[in-house]
Amino acid sequence: MTTPFGGPARTAPGLPNLPTPPTGWPVGSYATYEEAQRAVDHLADSDFPVRDVTIVGVDLMLVERVIGRLTWGRVLVSGAASGAWFGLFVGLLLSLFSPAGTSFGPILVGLASGIVFGLVFAAVGYGATRGRRDFTSASQMVAGRYDVLCQPRNAEKARELLAKLAMGTKPV
C-alpha cells in the first residue's frame, strides 16, 4: 500500500492496512465523541490495556453549518485579500533576485497584480454560480452515537470500569 505521494504507507503496528470493520464487544455507548473519549481516557487512567479498545461512530451524517450570507462585497473583499497575500509572497520572492536598489518595486508590483487577479478570479467564480449558493458554510462529519468496543479478553473488565465511571466512583 502506498500514500498519495508515492511512499510506503505507515500504519501503527498490529493495525490492518486496508479498511476493515471494527471488532470487539460493546462496552459503552455515548451521545457525543467527547463522552466516548472521556470513557477511554478513564480506562487508560485505570491501567487498562487500551490497545484493545476502539471508538466507533455509528449513524454517520454530514452536517453543513451555515456561517453567513455571501454578497458581492464579501466575495470581492475576500478575493482581494487572498490575492494580496499571494501577490505579496511572489513580490517578496522576486525582490530577493532584484538589484539591491529596487527591492520595493517587485513587492509593490506583486501586491497590486495579486489584488487584481484575486478580484477577477473571485468575481468570475461567484458570477458563475448565478445566485444558487449565496451563503458560506462549514461541513463536518458527525455520528448519531459513539460506541466503545473492546476485545473479548478484556471486555468485562472494561464494562466494570466504565460502570464505575458512570456512577462517579473511583477505580480500586
Rosetta blueprint (number, residue, H / E / L):
1 M L
2 T E
3 T L
4 P L
5 F L
6 G L
7 G L
8 P E
9 A L
10 R L
11 T L
12 A L
13 P L
14 G L
15 L L
16 P L
17 N L
18 L L
19 P L
20 T L
21 P L
22 P L
23 T L
24 G L
25 W E
26 P E
27 V E
28 G E
29 S E
30 Y E
31 A L
32 T L
33 Y H
34 E H
35 E H
36 A H
37 Q H
38 R H
39 A H
40 V H
41 D H
42 H H
43 L H
44 A H
45 D H
46 S L
47 D L
48 F L
49 P L
50 V H
51 R H
52 D H
53 V E
54 T E
55 I E
56 V E
57 G E
58 V E
59 D E
60 L E
61 M E
62 L E
63 V E
64 E E
65 R E
66 V E
67 I E
68 G E
69 R E
70 L L
71 T L
72 W H
73 G H
74 R H
75 V H
76 L H
77 V H
78 S H
79 G H
80 A H
81 A H
82 S H
83 G H
84 A H
85 W H
86 F H
87 G H
88 L H
89 F H
90 V H
91 G H
92 L H
93 L H
94 L H
95 S H
96 L H
97 F L
98 S L
99 P L
100 A H
101 G H
102 T H
103 S L
104 F H
105 G H
106 P H
107 I H
108 L H
109 V H
110 G H
111 L H
112 A H
113 S H
114 G H
115 I H
116 V H
117 F H
118 G H
119 L H
120 V H
121 F H
122 A H
123 A H
124 V H
125 G H
126 Y H
127 G H
128 A H
129 T H
130 R L
131 G L
132 R L
133 R L
134 D L
135 F E
136 T E
137 S E
138 A E
139 S E
140 Q E
141 M E
142 V E
143 A E
144 G E
145 R E
146 Y E
147 D E
148 V E
149 L E
150 C E
151 Q L
152 P H
153 R H
154 N H
155 A H
156 E H
157 K H
158 A H
159 R H
160 E H
161 L H
162 L H
163 A H
164 K H
165 L H
166 A H
167 M H
168 G L
169 T L
170 K L
171 P L
172 V L
